[in-house]
Amino acid sequence: MVDRFSVTKRSEIMSRVRGTDTTPEVRVRSFLHRLGYRFRLHRRGLPGRPDIVMPSHRAAVFVHGCFWHQHLGCAKATLPATNREKWAAKLARNVERDGENLRALQEAGWRVATVWECNLNDPRVVIASLSEILTDLKDRVTGSAVVL
């Protein structure tokens, strides 16, 4: 199936896809900040330039969009109907790169968490993801008072 947009129009559309400061990323940052965590953003020099870096905890957080990083089992992680071969290769490479960056960070002594876009509506899932790298997180969260 052929793309319904011209190459120029598709390029314009794709140029508007943001790589940083996305809505899911801002929500996770707001959540962490309200809990008293302080962090750095997109720290250069670390594999994959994690979205959120907490050097004092030696922790990094990736906030992944389900489509772009192909979240397994998620309805948002489907291939577009047009140009499927190109998209399949591109998205597969994203997943491969994610794995490489994760391994490199862990080998360098960093604890890494991934927060998926589709899980942001359930604070318990976000807390569970982040608790793996932030050992004091459960002490800071009091019941269901946390709203993302």
Salt bridges, closest charged atoms under 4 A:
ASP3 OD1 - ARG10 NH2 2.82
GLU12 OE2 - LYS9 NZ 3.90
GLU12 OE2 - ARG16 NH2 3.21
ASP21 OD1 - ARG29 NH1 2.82
GLU25 OE2 - ARG29 NH1 2.79
GLU25 OE2 - HIS42 NE2 2.73
ASP51 OD1 - HIS42 ND1 3.79
GLU96 OE2 - ARG93 NH1 3.41
ASP98 OD2 - HIS64 NE2 3.78
ASP98 OD2 - HIS69 ND1 2.67
GLU100 OE2 - ARG93 NH1 3.32
GLU117 OE2 - LYS76 NZ 3.84
ASP122 OD1 - ARG124 NE 3.09
ASP136 OD2 - ARG140 NH2 3.07
